[in-house]
Amino acid sequence: MKALLFLPDISGFTDFIQNTEIEHSQHVIQELLDVLIQSNIENMELAEVEGDALFFYKEELPSYENLLAQVEHMYTAFYSHLELLRKNRVCPCNACSKAPQLELKIIIHCGEIKYLTLQNKRKPFGKEVIQLHRLLKNSVESDNYVIMTSSLIEAYQINKEESSSLFDFQDGVDTYDNQEIDYLYTKINKQNLTLKPYAFAYKVDLKSSPTFKVTLPINAPLIDVMEHITNYKYRHEWAEGVDKYEYNEDEVTRLGTKHVCVINGDHLNFTTITKDVNEEGVEVYGEMTDTAPVAKKIYTFYLFKKLSDFKTHLTIEVHLQPKNFLNKLAIFFLIKRIFKRNTFKNLGKLKLLLESIDK
């Protein structure tokens, strides 16, 4: 019985990893691989995660219609996630800004396969597996395409003349070890995909002035300052009064991401937000909670402006929205003063931390 061999590979991976911030690029690639795994609607077995690629197999061939649906579903999920990364991006680093330039290619083959059992898990091996991987290096002039091998063409009796808005197959051939391998390929036009909707309700427009504002220069690059504020794994190094932070360690912070601050056993839920600013060259990161006992809602915005390669101007604006009139009085006479004092203290620690790192 012929098995299906299915290999999605992220195009541009090597350049992306080598020329961007390593931690964020790892998170981006991991997110995309997770998206591809979750888009496996044909219940294929995952044989291996191969850096920038996933090797799936299935011991029986699905219908040709289902195979095309699987391909379209995977491309749709992949580019929908890239669009989310583009629209909801907070971090200005190279990894986050260049992630939407990544593309996807899928190699599909079929044939009789054998198996190795390693650590109680079966893995396909043999000449068909070798052929599948060799086709990653081919002469298709694109980084965004699907290849179907001659074995697959024969199994499905594919007629390349039966094209659609997404699939327009062309003849291709490449030589490996003095042997020609024929295939059909189709470039994928991303404009013909119906991308999934994504949430973008995280830009707020507060009409009132902030309850208080704190500003200070930090002798550190803007990217480093942003990373120590937006990456919650660094928060404990400078923010006092929080028992722990709960967050998804495998994703880059962007609009809509969630994290939890545990303070004296209470869990405060925060959502990443942003706002428009009138000043050019200012990066904005914000977070909002409506679970704090001292106010109806608390909005905190961090505004970053590059003064030089090694100097950043940081402004923090805090909005404390009262629950009622009495709470408004408490904020005005007491709570604001406590918040402002703690903010000054934490920012002083952040400044010392960053300036010691960069010396």
FENJOQUI-V770012 format. One record per run of one state. SS is the DSSP state (@ for helix, = for strand, . for the rest). FROM is the first residue (numbers start at 1). LEN is the number of residues. If there is no record, write none. Layout:
# FENJOQUI-V770012
ss=SS from=FROM len=LEN
ss=SS from=FROM len=LEN
This chain:
# FENJOQUI-V770012
ss=. from=1 len=2
ss== from=3 len=9
ss=. from=12 len=1
ss=@ from=13 len=6
ss=. from=19 len=3
ss=@ from=22 len=17
ss=. from=39 len=6
ss== from=45 len=5
ss=. from=50 len=3
ss== from=53 len=6
ss=. from=59 len=5
ss=@ from=64 len=24
ss=. from=88 len=1
ss== from=89 len=1
ss=. from=90 len=4
ss=@ from=94 len=8
ss=. from=102 len=1
ss== from=103 len=9
ss=. from=112 len=2
ss== from=114 len=5
ss=. from=119 len=2
ss== from=121 len=5
ss=. from=126 len=1
ss=@ from=127 len=8
ss=. from=135 len=10
ss== from=145 len=5
ss=@ from=150 len=7
ss=. from=157 len=13
ss== from=170 len=7
ss=. from=177 len=2
ss== from=179 len=9
ss=. from=188 len=2
ss=@ from=190 len=3
ss=. from=193 len=10
ss== from=203 len=1
ss=. from=204 len=8
ss== from=212 len=7
ss=. from=219 len=3
ss=@ from=222 len=9
ss=. from=231 len=1
ss=@ from=232 len=6
ss=. from=238 len=6
ss== from=244 len=4
ss=. from=248 len=6
ss== from=254 len=1
ss=. from=255 len=3
ss== from=258 len=6
ss=. from=264 len=2
ss== from=266 len=9
ss=. from=275 len=7
ss== from=282 len=8
ss=. from=290 len=7
ss== from=297 len=12
ss=. from=309 len=2
ss== from=311 len=11
ss=. from=322 len=3
ss=@ from=325 len=33
ss=. from=358 len=2
